[in-house]
Amino acid sequence: MTRRWLSLAVLAAWMQLAASASAQAGGAEAERSTGHERGPAAVTAPPPEESEPAPWKGPRVELSYRLYSLHDWQGGGVVNTGAFSGFLPTRYFRGGGGVEGGSRAYDKGGSEGLLSGHLFAGYQHIGDLGRLLPYLVAMGEAGFTFGKRFHTPLHRGFRGIGAELGADVRLIKGLHVGVGVSFMVYTMDDLRYDTFGMRLSIGL
């Protein structure tokens, strides 16, 4: 009788030990499957440093409004035009060209149409003025006017040369606005026009 109880006690202790070992093995397996295995702490990489915005290299394309005068004794007057210009990516050298179209007031009848092309080359100051970019360029322009004088179709060619002084201000990223003042000397039909002008612009 005593041997039977002793055998049962040994069997119960063995079963309890086996159950404990099985539970420990199951816990370790669960830790490995969920990625929570004990060990040295994972080394995390430092967050990447934010790069500074690239310095502005000047305008690339631009739309502008221009006001000047071709006033003469024949009735010609104020000129209003819109222009599209493209720029070379040449940093301190400001160069490019564009096309321009608008109208020239005529005191004795309807306004004349005007189409022209222009080229410019000069200097723009990049670097130590923050968002401000001043410039000075020489300009050349050639085009023609068209319309009617006393019911007769008429078109006349003109050309001009001069300079423009102005500044662009960068708003966000490449978007900028600008203002410029120009002095141009035009010739048309053997007449000379010395005129100041103003340009307002916006571009990228």
Backbone hydrogen bonds, N-H to C=O, Kabsch-Sander energy under -0.5 kcal/mol:
donor,donor_aa,acceptor,acceptor_aa,energy
5,W,1,M,-2.0
6,L,2,T,-2.1
7,S,3,R,-2.3
8,L,4,R,-2.2
9,A,5,W,-2.2
10,V,6,L,-2.2
11,L,7,S,-2.3
12,A,8,L,-2.3
13,A,9,A,-2.2
14,W,10,V,-2.2
15,M,11,L,-2.2
16,Q,12,A,-2.2
17,L,13,A,-2.0
18,A,14,W,-2.1
19,A,15,M,-2.2
20,S,16,Q,-2.0
21,A,17,L,-2.1
22,S,18,A,-2.1
23,A,19,A,-1.9
24,Q,20,S,-2.0
25,A,21,A,-2.0
26,G,22,S,-2.0
27,G,23,A,-2.0
28,A,24,Q,-1.9
29,E,25,A,-1.9
30,A,26,G,-2.0
31,E,27,G,-2.1
32,R,28,A,-2.0
33,S,29,E,-2.2
34,T,30,A,-1.7
35,G,32,R,-0.7
36,H,31,E,-2.2
44,T,42,A,-0.7
60,R,61,V,-0.5
62,E,85,S,-2.0
63,L,202,I,-3.0
64,S,83,A,-2.1
65,Y,200,L,-3.0
66,R,81,T,-2.5
67,L,198,M,-2.5
68,Y,79,V,-2.0
70,L,77,G,-2.5
72,D,76,G,-1.3
75,G,72,D,-1.4
77,G,105,A,-1.8
79,V,68,Y,-3.6
80,N,103,S,-2.3
81,T,66,R,-2.3
82,G,101,G,-2.8
83,A,64,S,-2.5
84,F,99,V,-2.2
85,S,62,E,-2.5
86,G,97,G,-2.8
87,F,60,R,-2.4
88,L,95,G,-3.0
90,T,88,L,-2.2
93,F,90,T,-2.0
94,R,92,Y,-0.6
94,R,122,G,-2.1
95,G,93,F,-0.7
96,G,120,F,-1.9
97,G,86,G,-1.6
98,G,118,H,-2.2
99,V,84,F,-1.9
100,E,116,S,-2.7
101,G,82,G,-2.4
102,G,114,L,-2.3
103,S,80,N,-2.4
104,R,112,E,-2.6
105,A,78,V,-3.0
107,D,75,G,-3.0
109,G,106,Y,-1.3
112,E,104,R,-2.8
113,G,146,F,-3.3
114,L,102,G,-2.0
115,L,144,F,-2.3
116,S,100,E,-2.5
117,G,142,A,-2.6
118,H,98,G,-2.3
119,L,140,G,-2.3
120,F,96,G,-2.2
121,A,138,A,-1.9
122,G,94,R,-1.7
123,Y,136,L,-2.5
124,Q,92,Y,-2.5
125,H,134,P,-2.4
126,I,124,Q,-0.8
130,G,127,G,-0.6
132,L,129,L,-1.9
133,L,168,D,-2.8
135,Y,166,G,-2.6
136,L,123,Y,-2.4
137,V,164,E,-2.4
138,A,121,A,-3.0
139,M,162,G,-2.7
140,G,119,L,-2.4
141,E,160,G,-2.5
142,A,117,G,-2.1
143,G,158,F,-2.4
144,F,115,L,-2.5
145,T,156,R,-2.8
146,F,113,G,-2.1
147,G,154,L,-2.0
149,R,152,T,-2.5
150,F,148,K,-0.5
152,T,149,R,-1.0
154,L,147,G,-3.2
156,R,145,T,-1.7
158,F,143,G,-2.6
159,R,187,T,-1.6
160,G,141,E,-2.8
161,I,185,V,-1.6
162,G,139,M,-2.2
163,A,183,F,-2.0
164,E,137,V,-2.5
165,L,181,V,-2.8
166,G,135,Y,-2.1
167,A,179,V,-2.2
168,D,133,L,-2.4
169,V,177,V,-3.3
170,R,131,R,-2.2
171,L,175,L,-3.3
172,I,175,L,-0.5
175,L,172,I,-2.4
176,H,203,G,-2.4
177,V,169,V,-2.0
178,G,201,S,-2.2
179,V,167,A,-2.0
180,G,199,R,-2.3
181,V,165,L,-3.0
182,S,197,G,-2.2
183,F,163,A,-2.3
184,M,195,T,-2.8
185,V,161,I,-2.5
186,Y,184,M,-0.5
186,Y,193,Y,-3.0
187,T,159,R,-2.4
188,M,191,L,-2.2
191,L,188,M,-1.7
193,Y,186,Y,-3.1
195,T,184,M,-2.7
195,T,193,Y,-0.6
197,G,182,S,-2.3
198,M,67,L,-2.2
199,R,180,G,-2.7
200,L,65,Y,-2.6
201,S,178,G,-2.3
202,I,63,L,-2.5
203,G,176,H,-2.2
204,L,61,V,-1.7
